[in-house]
Amino acid sequence: MGTRPQADLMAIGIVMMLVANFLFATLDTSVKWMLGFGIPALQLAFFRYAGHFAISALGMLRQRDWDRLKGGGRPGMVTLRGAMLVGATMGNFVALSYLPLTITSAIMFSVPIFVCLLSVRVLEEHVGPWRWSAILLGFIGVLIVVQPFGEAFHWAAPLCVFNALMMAIYSLMTRALARQVSPQTLQLYGGGIGTLILAPFAIVLWVPPSGAMIWLGLAWLGLAGWIGHELLTRAHAIAPANALMPFSYSFLIYMTLFDVLLFMHMPDAREMLGISIIVFAGLVIWYRGRT
């Protein structure tokens, strides 16, 4: 009888993960759509964090939980974590100006590879031959997608690799802070740091939105980001990370579908090969890490 509620919770956690990744995919798709209307990438990034911060701040005011402003006793680390996420978001939104959704999302899925590589030195974790092989294989997949020496090369592709590195550092910092700082505090700081960093760019680059649909899209960026992170946090609270990790690749499926249906970009054989290698390497790292 005791295993049934546990299985139910795991199923709920998986559904939360799938919904969160769908929201993140719609966020990036909305960004690419609004870029087509001439809205600058950093103005879009500002709205993504300003909306996120507004929702988090309203939650703090409603609950009168002023301790969130203290950063859980680790304000420096929490601020740096937020800056890593903001940097990755800025780079991702710029890359979306030039690259298909499928390519940006595929390169971003090298994050588990970077996390595994960095954990050797940062967390002093032991990485065996299987995971070392997967790290090497994953970077081969990234090179196939990026095509650094081919005619299809675009400077925004290496930017995506740098974004993935920042996301890996962000993930390691989140892991280190998870038991010390509440999710609500991390949400508040993440939105606040992003709003502060991006406000000057938004002011200088400001392009007036041309219609109600664009304004709705801008509002959706903050809402989708906040709900997505909230669902991810709650999913990891009720289900083991090892059970949830394989379902994170649903994001890549969503992005590919949006790319085909909305932007008429069909991945070619080279892109599919590179994406498959990156996904396989990530799954090997996940599997060997849980055994």
C-alpha positions as CSV (number, residue, x, y, z in Angstrom):
1,M,0.0,0.0,0.0
2,G,2.9,2.3,0.8
3,T,4.3,2.1,-2.7
4,R,1.1,3.3,-4.5
5,P,1.2,6.9,-3.2
6,Q,4.9,7.1,-4.0
7,A,4.2,5.9,-7.6
8,D,1.4,8.5,-7.8
9,L,3.7,11.3,-6.6
10,M,6.3,10.3,-9.2
11,A,3.7,10.3,-12.0
12,I,2.6,13.8,-10.8
13,G,6.2,14.9,-10.8
14,I,6.8,13.7,-14.3
15,V,3.6,15.5,-15.6
16,M,4.9,18.7,-13.9
17,M,8.2,18.3,-15.7
18,L,6.5,17.8,-19.1
19,V,4.3,20.8,-18.5
20,A,7.2,23.0,-17.3
21,N,9.2,22.1,-20.4
22,F,6.2,22.9,-22.6
23,L,6.0,26.3,-21.0
24,F,9.7,26.9,-21.5
25,A,9.4,25.9,-25.2
26,T,6.5,28.3,-25.7
27,L,8.6,31.0,-24.1
28,D,11.5,30.5,-26.5
29,T,9.0,30.2,-29.4
30,S,7.3,33.5,-28.4
31,V,10.7,35.2,-28.3
32,K,11.6,34.1,-31.8
33,W,8.2,35.2,-33.0
34,M,8.5,38.6,-31.5
35,L,12.1,39.0,-32.8
36,G,10.4,38.9,-36.2
37,F,8.5,42.1,-35.3
38,G,11.8,43.9,-34.6
39,I,11.7,43.7,-30.7
40,P,15.3,43.6,-29.6
41,A,16.4,40.4,-27.9
42,L,17.5,42.2,-24.6
43,Q,14.2,44.0,-24.4
44,L,12.5,40.6,-24.6
45,A,14.9,39.3,-21.9
46,F,13.9,42.2,-19.7
47,F,10.2,41.5,-19.9
48,R,10.9,37.8,-19.2
49,Y,12.6,38.7,-15.9
50,A,10.5,41.8,-15.0
51,G,7.3,39.7,-15.1
52,H,9.0,36.9,-13.2
53,F,10.1,39.4,-10.5
54,A,6.7,41.0,-10.3
55,I,5.0,37.7,-9.5
56,S,7.6,36.7,-7.0
57,A,7.5,40.1,-5.3
58,L,3.7,40.0,-5.0
59,G,4.0,36.5,-3.4
60,M,6.5,37.9,-0.8
61,L,4.2,40.9,-0.1
62,R,1.1,38.8,0.3
63,Q,2.8,36.4,2.7
64,R,4.9,39.2,4.3
65,D,7.9,36.9,4.2
66,W,10.6,39.6,4.4
67,D,13.3,37.0,5.1
68,R,13.4,36.3,1.4
69,L,15.2,39.6,0.9
70,K,18.2,38.2,2.9
71,G,18.9,35.6,0.3
72,G,18.6,32.7,2.8
73,G,21.8,33.8,4.5
74,R,23.8,33.4,1.2
75,P,23.0,36.6,-0.7
76,G,26.3,36.6,-2.6
77,M,25.9,33.0,-3.9
78,V,22.2,33.5,-4.7
79,T,23.0,36.7,-6.6
80,L,25.8,35.0,-8.6
81,R,23.4,32.1,-9.4
82,G,20.8,34.6,-10.7
83,A,23.5,36.3,-12.8
84,M,24.5,33.0,-14.4
85,L,20.9,32.4,-15.5
86,V,20.5,35.9,-16.8
87,G,23.7,35.7,-18.8
88,A,22.5,32.4,-20.4
89,T,19.1,33.9,-21.1
90,M,20.6,37.0,-22.8
91,G,22.8,34.8,-25.0
92,N,20.0,32.4,-25.8
93,F,17.6,35.2,-26.9
94,V,20.3,36.8,-29.1
95,A,21.0,33.4,-30.6
96,L,17.4,32.9,-31.4
97,S,17.6,36.0,-33.6
98,Y,19.8,33.9,-36.0
99,L,19.4,30.2,-35.4
100,P,16.4,27.8,-35.5
101,L,14.8,26.7,-32.3
102,T,16.0,23.1,-32.8
103,I,19.6,24.1,-33.0
104,T,19.6,26.4,-29.9
105,S,17.8,23.8,-27.8
106,A,20.0,21.0,-29.0
107,I,23.2,22.8,-28.0
108,M,21.7,23.8,-24.7
109,F,21.2,20.1,-24.0
110,S,25.0,19.9,-23.6
111,V,24.4,21.3,-20.1
112,P,24.4,17.8,-18.5
113,I,27.8,17.2,-20.2
114,F,29.2,20.4,-18.8
115,V,27.8,19.6,-15.4
116,C,29.4,16.2,-15.4
117,L,32.7,17.7,-16.5
118,L,32.7,20.6,-13.9
119,S,31.6,18.3,-11.1
120,V,34.9,16.5,-11.3
121,R,36.7,19.7,-10.1
122,V,34.0,21.7,-8.4
123,L,32.3,18.9,-6.4
124,E,35.2,16.4,-6.6
125,E,32.9,13.7,-7.9
126,H,34.4,10.5,-9.3
127,V,33.7,10.1,-13.0
128,G,34.4,6.7,-14.5
129,P,35.3,5.7,-18.1
130,W,31.7,5.5,-19.2
131,R,30.9,9.0,-18.3
132,W,34.2,10.3,-19.6
133,S,33.4,8.6,-22.9
134,A,30.0,10.2,-22.9
135,I,31.5,13.6,-22.2
136,L,33.7,13.2,-25.3
137,L,30.9,11.9,-27.4
138,G,28.6,14.7,-26.3
139,F,31.2,17.3,-27.4
140,I,31.5,15.5,-30.8
141,G,27.7,15.9,-31.1
142,V,28.0,19.6,-30.3
143,L,30.7,20.0,-33.0
144,I,28.4,18.3,-35.6
145,V,25.6,20.7,-34.8
146,V,27.8,23.8,-34.6
147,Q,29.9,22.9,-37.8
148,P,32.8,25.2,-36.8
149,F,34.6,24.6,-40.1
150,G,31.6,24.1,-42.4
151,E,29.7,26.5,-44.6
152,A,26.7,26.3,-42.3
153,F,28.7,27.8,-39.4
154,H,27.2,30.8,-37.7
155,W,28.8,32.8,-34.9
156,A,25.7,32.4,-32.7
157,A,26.2,28.7,-32.4
158,P,29.4,29.0,-30.2
159,L,27.4,31.6,-28.2
160,C,24.9,28.8,-27.5
161,V,27.8,26.6,-26.2
162,F,28.8,29.4,-23.9
163,N,25.2,29.7,-22.7
164,A,25.2,26.0,-21.9
165,L,28.3,26.4,-19.8
166,M,26.7,29.2,-17.8
167,M,23.6,27.1,-17.4
168,A,25.8,24.3,-16.1
169,I,27.4,26.6,-13.5
170,Y,23.9,27.8,-12.6
171,S,22.8,24.1,-12.1
172,L,25.7,23.3,-9.9
173,M,25.0,26.5,-7.8
174,T,21.4,25.5,-7.5
175,R,22.3,22.1,-6.3
176,A,24.6,23.6,-3.7
177,L,22.0,26.1,-2.5
178,A,18.9,23.9,-2.7
179,R,19.1,22.7,1.0
180,Q,19.9,26.1,2.4
181,V,17.7,28.6,0.5
182,S,14.0,28.3,-0.2
183,P,12.7,28.1,-3.7
184,Q,10.7,31.3,-3.2
185,T,13.9,33.2,-2.3
186,L,15.7,31.8,-5.4
187,Q,12.7,32.8,-7.6
188,L,12.7,36.3,-6.1
189,Y,16.4,36.9,-6.5
190,G,16.5,35.3,-10.0
191,G,13.8,37.7,-11.2
192,G,15.2,40.7,-9.4
193,I,18.8,40.3,-10.6
194,G,17.5,39.8,-14.2
195,T,15.4,42.9,-14.0
196,L,18.2,45.1,-12.6
197,I,20.8,43.9,-15.2
198,L,18.5,44.1,-18.2
199,A,16.6,47.4,-17.4
200,P,19.3,49.7,-18.8
201,F,19.5,47.6,-22.1
202,A,15.7,47.7,-22.4
203,I,15.6,51.5,-21.9
204,V,18.4,52.2,-24.5
205,L,17.1,49.6,-27.1
206,W,13.4,50.2,-26.5
207,V,11.1,49.5,-29.5
208,P,7.4,50.2,-28.8
209,P,5.3,47.0,-29.1
210,S,3.0,47.3,-32.1
211,G,-0.3,45.9,-31.0
212,A,-2.1,43.9,-28.3
213,M,-0.7,40.5,-29.4
214,I,2.9,41.7,-28.8
215,W,2.0,43.0,-25.4
216,L,0.4,39.7,-24.6
217,G,3.5,37.9,-25.8
218,L,5.7,40.1,-23.5
219,A,3.5,39.4,-20.5
220,W,3.6,35.6,-21.4
221,L,7.4,35.6,-21.1
222,G,7.4,36.4,-17.4
223,L,4.4,34.3,-16.6
224,A,5.6,31.2,-18.5
225,G,9.1,31.6,-16.9
226,W,7.7,31.9,-13.4
227,I,5.2,29.0,-13.7
228,G,7.8,26.8,-15.4
229,H,10.3,27.3,-12.7
230,E,7.6,26.8,-10.0
231,L,6.6,23.5,-11.6
232,L,10.2,22.3,-11.9
233,T,10.8,23.1,-8.2
234,R,7.7,21.3,-7.1
235,A,8.4,18.3,-9.4
236,H,11.8,17.8,-7.8
237,A,10.3,18.1,-4.3
238,I,8.0,15.1,-4.9
239,A,10.0,12.9,-7.3
240,P,13.7,11.9,-7.5
241,A,15.8,13.9,-9.9
242,N,17.0,10.6,-11.5
243,A,13.4,9.8,-12.4
244,L,12.7,13.2,-13.8
245,M,15.9,13.8,-15.9
246,P,15.0,11.7,-19.0
247,F,11.8,13.6,-19.3
248,S,13.7,16.9,-19.6
249,Y,14.3,15.9,-23.3
250,S,10.6,16.6,-23.9
251,F,11.8,20.2,-24.3
252,L,13.8,19.3,-27.4
253,I,10.7,17.5,-28.8
254,Y,8.5,20.5,-28.2
255,M,11.0,22.9,-29.8
256,T,11.5,20.7,-32.9
257,L,7.7,20.6,-33.4
258,F,7.3,24.4,-33.0
259,D,10.2,24.9,-35.4
260,V,8.6,22.7,-38.0
261,L,5.0,23.9,-37.6
262,L,5.6,27.6,-37.0
263,F,8.9,28.5,-38.7
264,M,9.0,25.8,-41.3
265,H,12.5,24.6,-40.4
266,M,12.9,20.9,-40.9
267,P,16.2,19.6,-39.3
268,D,18.5,18.1,-41.8
269,A,20.4,14.8,-41.5
270,R,23.5,16.5,-40.0
271,E,21.5,18.3,-37.4
272,M,19.5,15.2,-36.4
273,L,22.8,13.2,-36.1
274,G,24.3,15.8,-33.8
275,I,21.1,16.1,-31.7
276,S,20.9,12.3,-31.4
277,I,24.5,12.1,-30.2
278,I,24.0,14.9,-27.6
279,V,20.9,13.2,-26.3
280,F,22.5,9.8,-26.1
281,A,25.5,11.2,-24.3
282,G,23.3,13.0,-21.8
283,L,21.3,9.8,-21.1
284,V,24.5,7.8,-20.6
285,I,25.7,10.3,-18.1
286,W,22.4,10.2,-16.3
287,Y,22.3,6.4,-16.3
288,R,25.9,5.9,-15.1
289,G,25.3,8.6,-12.4
290,R,22.4,6.7,-10.9
291,T,24.1,3.3,-10.7
